[in-house]
Amino acid sequence: MTSRERLLTALNNQKPDHLPCQVHSWMEYYLNTYLGGRDQFQAYQYFKGMDWVIYASPEFIYSPADQANWQIKVHDLGYDADGIHHWRDTIETPDGVLTEAHSSNQFTSWTTEYIIKNESDFEIWRKHIPLPIKVDWTPILEIKKRIGEKGIVRSGFFGFGQGSPWQDFCTMFSTEDAIMATFDKPDWIHFVLKTLLDYKLKVIELSGKIELDLVETGGGAGSSTVISPPLHREFCLPYDQIQHKALHAAGTKVVYHLCGGLMPLLEVVVENGTDGLETMTPPDMGGDCDLAEANRRVGKQLFFIGGFDQNAGFEKGTPAKAAELVRACHAACPDGGYICSPSDHFFFGDPANIQAFVDEANRCKY
């Protein structure tokens, strides 16, 4: 099998020739620090035998008139004593100003002030957030032509922070405030989520055939380590079901992303209509995934991506430890429908550990 055939076989929840493997996207810090500034294409080329999973998005084209009603001004606040960069955005609209703030270091960035602080802010956002008027698939088609049989292309496609309405809103309003609002203002939260879903559906509809091999939905804020299964069932499931149906109609497969607790949600995820589930985060990484048990319960309905402990295998590991962890993942999913991958981003680790991860995956035959 080619890498593309191997990965697509796993996405069809079937058994390929051997265990496919990927990384959960390449972090710029790792590329610059350990791989001499290579990009994601060069990184996959560097590790011989790895199946390429390229993370990329199409170009979204907006109306100049819509953009004129959403004027973003960035105020650079400089660096603090710890070298952390801070900035603040003001968004000017015909109905008022929204503000948000962010910080970043050499590893990642984060939100320090959320754009939505109350119902009035959401009304401004709802009325004026620009939505694409066209989706240009040229960048994706060019990547697929470039990599050929080496792998697949995936993305979150279109959203406002993460992959699904609830998870989107938690990046805009803060997770804690969103959870409290499900008890204090449940009707408003449902209105918000329906609005976000409707906007996503509009973009899916105008996109035509989705040229991505895989679209990621969900997000960490839906994990059972963040919200309870009853909250997930009420505020995630009905919106996920509609979104996944639309994505399937547009010609792509879907993987649902839960990067914390997922074991109490396995059967609910099956109900939401996704094709697969990630990141299968093990307990030592802060999740709760028992990969073999998940496979026993829902492996016939879902493919899995993830499950590999990158802290133990890459960042603090050895080639022997990395290989051992790959073998354990393979043993947990003996019937295929599984792509071995780190269960989160990683920033450190001897490249020899990653090559051992790849080599062992190639030895894990079905």
C-alpha positions as CSV (number, residue, x, y, z in Angstrom):
1,M,0.0,0.0,0.0
2,T,1.0,3.6,-0.5
3,S,0.8,5.9,2.5
4,R,-2.3,7.5,1.1
5,E,-4.0,4.1,0.6
6,R,-2.9,3.1,4.1
7,L,-4.4,6.2,5.8
8,L,-7.6,6.1,3.8
9,T,-8.0,2.5,4.7
10,A,-7.8,3.4,8.4
11,L,-10.2,6.3,7.9
12,N,-12.6,3.7,6.4
13,N,-12.2,1.8,9.7
14,Q,-10.6,-1.1,7.8
15,K,-7.3,-3.0,8.2
16,P,-4.3,-1.7,6.1
17,D,-1.0,-3.6,5.5
18,H,0.6,-2.1,8.6
19,L,0.0,0.4,11.3
20,P,-0.2,4.0,9.9
21,C,1.4,6.8,11.9
22,Q,1.5,10.6,11.9
23,V,2.1,13.5,14.2
24,H,-0.6,15.8,15.7
25,S,0.7,18.6,13.4
26,W,4.2,19.9,13.7
27,M,4.9,22.7,16.1
28,E,7.0,25.6,14.8
29,Y,9.2,25.5,17.9
30,Y,10.1,21.8,17.3
31,L,10.7,22.4,13.6
32,N,13.1,25.3,14.4
33,T,14.8,23.8,17.4
34,Y,15.3,20.2,16.4
35,L,14.8,20.0,12.6
36,G,16.7,23.1,11.4
37,G,13.7,25.2,10.4
38,R,12.1,22.6,8.1
39,D,8.4,23.0,7.2
40,Q,5.8,20.3,7.7
41,F,6.5,18.8,4.3
42,Q,10.3,18.6,4.9
43,A,9.7,17.2,8.4
44,Y,7.7,14.3,7.0
45,Q,10.3,13.7,4.4
46,Y,13.0,13.7,7.1
47,F,11.4,10.9,9.0
48,K,11.6,8.0,6.6
49,G,8.5,5.8,6.5
50,M,6.1,8.2,8.2
51,D,2.7,8.6,6.6
52,W,2.2,12.3,5.6
53,V,-0.8,14.0,7.2
54,I,-0.7,17.6,6.1
55,Y,-2.7,20.2,8.0
56,A,-3.9,23.0,5.7
57,S,-6.9,25.1,4.9
58,P,-8.5,26.5,1.8
59,E,-8.6,30.2,1.1
60,F,-11.8,31.9,2.4
61,I,-12.8,35.0,0.4
62,Y,-14.8,37.8,2.0
63,S,-16.9,40.7,0.8
64,P,-15.1,44.0,1.2
65,A,-18.4,45.5,2.4
66,D,-18.5,42.9,5.2
67,Q,-14.9,43.5,6.1
68,A,-15.5,47.3,6.3
69,N,-18.0,46.7,9.1
70,W,-15.4,44.6,11.0
71,Q,-12.3,46.8,11.3
72,I,-9.7,45.1,13.5
73,K,-7.0,47.3,15.0
74,V,-4.1,45.6,16.7
75,H,-2.4,47.4,19.6
76,D,1.0,45.9,20.3
77,L,1.7,45.9,24.1
78,G,5.2,44.7,23.8
79,Y,7.1,42.1,25.9
80,D,7.1,41.6,29.6
81,A,10.1,40.6,31.8
82,D,9.5,36.9,31.1
83,G,9.7,37.5,27.3
84,I,5.9,37.0,26.8
85,H,4.4,39.1,24.0
86,H,1.1,40.8,24.7
87,W,-1.4,42.6,22.3
88,R,-4.9,43.8,22.3
89,D,-7.4,44.0,19.5
90,T,-10.3,46.4,19.1
91,I,-12.9,45.5,16.5
92,E,-14.9,48.5,15.3
93,T,-18.4,47.8,13.9
94,P,-21.4,50.0,13.1
95,D,-23.0,49.0,16.4
96,G,-20.1,49.3,18.8
97,V,-16.6,48.1,19.6
98,L,-15.5,44.7,20.7
99,T,-12.2,44.0,22.4
100,E,-10.0,41.0,23.0
101,A,-6.4,40.4,24.1
102,H,-3.8,37.7,23.6
103,S,-0.4,36.7,24.7
104,S,2.3,34.4,23.2
105,N,5.6,32.9,24.0
106,Q,8.0,30.8,21.9
107,F,5.8,27.7,22.2
108,T,2.2,28.9,21.8
109,S,-0.4,31.7,22.2
110,W,-3.4,32.1,24.4
111,T,-6.4,34.4,25.1
112,T,-6.3,36.8,28.1
113,E,-9.5,38.7,27.3
114,Y,-12.4,37.1,25.5
115,I,-14.2,38.9,22.7
116,I,-17.7,38.0,24.0
117,K,-18.3,39.2,27.5
118,N,-22.1,39.4,27.6
119,E,-25.2,39.1,25.5
120,S,-24.8,42.6,24.0
121,D,-21.4,41.7,22.7
122,F,-22.7,38.6,21.1
123,E,-25.4,40.6,19.3
124,I,-22.7,42.9,17.8
125,W,-20.6,39.8,16.9
126,R,-23.6,38.0,15.4
127,K,-24.6,41.0,13.2
128,H,-21.2,41.9,11.9
129,I,-18.8,38.9,11.9
130,P,-17.8,38.5,8.2
131,L,-18.6,35.2,6.7
132,P,-16.9,33.9,3.5
133,I,-18.6,34.5,0.2
134,K,-16.4,31.9,-1.6
135,V,-14.2,29.0,-0.7
136,D,-11.1,28.6,-3.0
137,W,-9.9,25.0,-2.9
138,T,-6.8,25.8,-5.0
139,P,-4.3,25.6,-2.1
140,I,-5.7,22.2,-1.0
141,L,-5.6,20.8,-4.6
142,E,-2.1,22.0,-5.0
143,I,-1.0,20.3,-1.8
144,K,-2.7,17.0,-2.8
145,K,-1.0,17.2,-6.2
146,R,2.4,17.9,-4.5
147,I,2.3,15.0,-2.0
148,G,0.5,12.5,-4.3
149,E,0.5,9.1,-2.7
150,K,2.6,10.2,0.3
151,G,-0.5,11.0,2.4
152,I,-3.6,13.0,3.0
153,V,-4.7,16.6,3.8
154,R,-6.9,17.5,6.8
155,S,-8.1,20.7,8.5
156,G,-10.7,22.1,10.8
157,F,-12.2,23.7,7.7
158,F,-14.2,26.7,9.1
159,G,-15.0,27.9,12.6
160,F,-14.5,30.5,15.2
161,G,-12.0,28.9,17.4
162,Q,-12.4,25.1,17.4
163,G,-14.4,22.6,15.4
164,S,-18.0,22.6,16.7
165,P,-20.4,25.3,18.1
166,W,-20.0,24.6,21.8
167,Q,-16.2,24.4,21.6
168,D,-16.1,27.5,19.4
169,F,-18.1,29.5,21.9
170,C,-15.8,28.5,24.8
171,T,-12.9,30.1,22.9
172,M,-14.9,33.3,22.6
173,F,-16.6,33.6,25.9
174,S,-14.4,31.5,28.3
175,T,-15.2,27.9,29.2
176,E,-16.1,28.7,32.8
177,D,-18.6,31.4,31.9
178,A,-20.1,29.2,29.2
179,I,-20.7,26.4,31.6
180,M,-22.3,28.7,34.1
181,A,-24.5,30.1,31.4
182,T,-25.8,26.6,30.6
183,F,-27.5,26.7,34.0
184,D,-28.3,30.4,34.2
185,K,-29.3,31.2,30.6
186,P,-29.7,27.9,28.8
187,D,-32.1,29.4,26.1
188,W,-29.4,32.0,25.3
189,I,-26.7,29.4,25.0
190,H,-28.9,27.4,22.6
191,F,-29.5,30.6,20.6
192,V,-25.7,31.2,20.4
193,L,-25.0,27.6,19.4
194,K,-27.6,27.6,16.7
195,T,-26.2,30.9,15.4
196,L,-22.7,29.4,15.2
197,L,-24.0,26.3,13.5
198,D,-26.0,28.2,11.0
199,Y,-23.0,30.2,10.0
200,K,-20.9,27.0,9.6
201,L,-23.6,25.4,7.5
202,K,-23.7,28.5,5.2
203,V,-20.0,28.1,4.6
204,I,-20.2,24.4,4.1
205,E,-23.0,24.9,1.6
206,L,-21.1,27.4,-0.5
207,S,-17.9,25.4,-0.5
208,G,-19.2,22.8,-3.0
209,K,-17.3,19.6,-2.8
210,I,-14.9,19.7,0.2
211,E,-11.5,18.7,-1.1
212,L,-10.1,17.8,2.3
213,D,-9.6,14.1,3.1
214,L,-10.6,14.7,6.7
215,V,-12.3,17.5,8.6
216,E,-11.8,17.9,12.4
217,T,-14.8,18.9,14.5
218,G,-15.3,19.0,18.3
219,G,-12.6,20.3,20.6
220,G,-11.3,20.1,24.1
221,A,-14.1,22.0,25.7
222,G,-16.5,19.1,25.0
223,S,-14.3,16.6,26.8
224,S,-15.7,14.9,29.9
225,T,-12.9,16.4,32.0
226,V,-14.5,19.8,31.1
227,I,-18.2,19.3,31.0
228,S,-20.4,16.4,32.2
229,P,-21.9,13.9,29.8
230,P,-25.5,15.4,30.3
231,L,-24.2,18.8,29.3
232,H,-22.4,17.3,26.3
233,R,-25.6,15.6,25.3
234,E,-27.6,18.8,25.5
235,F,-25.2,21.4,24.2
236,C,-22.9,19.4,21.8
237,L,-24.7,16.4,20.4
238,P,-27.6,18.0,18.5
239,Y,-25.4,20.6,16.8
240,D,-22.7,18.0,16.0
241,Q,-25.2,15.8,14.4
242,I,-26.3,18.5,11.9
243,Q,-22.8,19.7,11.2
244,H,-21.5,16.2,10.5
245,K,-24.4,15.4,8.2
246,A,-23.6,18.5,6.2
247,L,-19.9,17.7,6.0
248,H,-20.7,14.2,4.8
249,A,-23.0,15.5,2.2
250,A,-20.1,17.7,1.0
251,G,-18.0,14.7,0.4
252,T,-15.5,14.5,3.3
253,K,-14.9,12.3,6.4
254,V,-15.1,13.7,9.9
255,V,-12.9,13.1,13.0
256,Y,-14.3,14.3,16.4
257,H,-11.7,15.8,18.6
258,L,-11.8,15.3,22.4
259,C,-8.4,15.9,24.0
260,G,-9.3,15.2,27.6
261,G,-11.8,12.8,29.1
262,L,-13.7,10.7,26.5
263,M,-14.5,7.3,28.0
264,P,-17.9,8.4,29.4
265,L,-18.7,9.9,26.0
266,L,-17.9,7.1,23.6
267,E,-21.4,6.1,22.8
268,V,-22.5,9.7,22.5
269,V,-19.8,10.3,20.0
270,V,-21.1,7.4,17.9
271,E,-24.5,9.1,18.0
272,N,-23.2,12.4,16.7
273,G,-22.4,10.8,13.3
274,T,-18.7,11.3,13.1
275,D,-16.5,8.7,11.3
276,G,-13.7,8.8,13.9
277,L,-12.5,10.0,17.2
278,E,-9.2,11.6,18.4
279,T,-7.0,12.2,20.4
280,M,-7.4,9.1,22.6
281,T,-5.3,10.8,25.3
282,P,-3.9,8.3,27.9
283,P,-4.1,9.0,31.7
284,D,-0.4,9.9,32.0
285,M,-1.1,12.8,29.6
286,G,-4.1,14.0,31.5
287,G,-6.8,12.2,29.7
288,D,-8.7,9.0,30.5
289,C,-8.4,6.9,27.4
290,D,-8.1,3.1,27.7
291,L,-7.5,2.5,24.0
292,A,-8.3,-1.3,24.1
293,E,-11.6,-0.6,26.0
294,A,-12.6,2.1,23.6
295,N,-11.9,-0.2,20.7
296,R,-14.0,-2.9,22.4
297,R,-16.9,-0.6,23.0
298,V,-17.1,1.5,19.8
299,G,-14.2,0.3,17.5
300,K,-16.7,-1.1,15.0
301,Q,-18.3,2.2,14.6
302,L,-15.4,4.6,14.8
303,F,-11.8,4.8,13.6
304,F,-9.3,6.3,16.1
305,I,-6.3,8.7,15.8
306,G,-3.9,9.3,18.7
307,G,-3.2,7.3,21.9
308,F,0.6,7.7,21.8
309,D,2.1,9.3,25.0
310,Q,4.5,11.8,23.4
311,N,5.8,12.9,26.8
312,A,7.0,9.4,27.6
313,G,7.9,8.4,24.1
314,F,9.3,11.6,22.5
315,E,10.1,14.3,25.0
316,K,11.4,12.2,27.9
317,G,11.8,8.9,26.1
318,T,14.3,6.7,24.2
319,P,13.9,4.9,20.9
320,A,13.2,1.7,22.8
321,K,10.5,3.4,24.9
322,A,8.9,4.9,21.8
323,A,8.8,1.5,20.1
324,E,7.3,-0.1,23.2
325,L,4.5,2.5,23.3
326,V,3.7,2.0,19.6
327,R,3.4,-1.8,20.1
328,A,1.0,-1.2,22.9
329,C,-1.2,1.0,20.8
330,H,-1.2,-1.5,18.0
331,A,-2.1,-4.3,20.3
332,A,-5.1,-2.3,21.6
333,C,-6.5,-2.0,18.0
334,P,-5.7,-5.3,16.3
335,D,-8.4,-5.0,13.6
336,G,-7.2,-1.7,12.0
337,G,-9.2,1.5,11.9
338,Y,-6.5,3.2,13.8
339,I,-3.7,5.8,13.1
340,C,-1.0,5.9,15.7
341,S,-0.3,9.5,16.6
342,P,0.9,11.6,19.5
343,S,-2.2,12.6,21.5
344,D,-1.2,16.2,21.6
345,H,1.4,18.7,20.4
346,F,5.0,18.2,21.4
347,F,7.9,20.7,21.6
348,F,10.9,18.6,22.7
349,G,12.5,15.3,22.0
350,D,15.4,13.6,20.2
351,P,14.4,13.0,16.5
352,A,15.8,9.5,17.0
353,N,12.7,8.8,19.2
354,I,10.4,9.9,16.4
355,Q,12.2,7.7,13.9
356,A,11.9,4.8,16.3
357,F,8.1,5.5,16.5
358,V,7.9,5.4,12.7
359,D,10.0,2.3,12.3
360,E,8.0,0.4,14.9
361,A,4.7,1.4,13.2
362,N,6.1,0.0,10.0
363,R,6.9,-3.3,11.7
364,C,3.4,-3.6,13.2
365,K,1.7,-5.7,10.5
366,Y,-1.9,-6.8,10.4
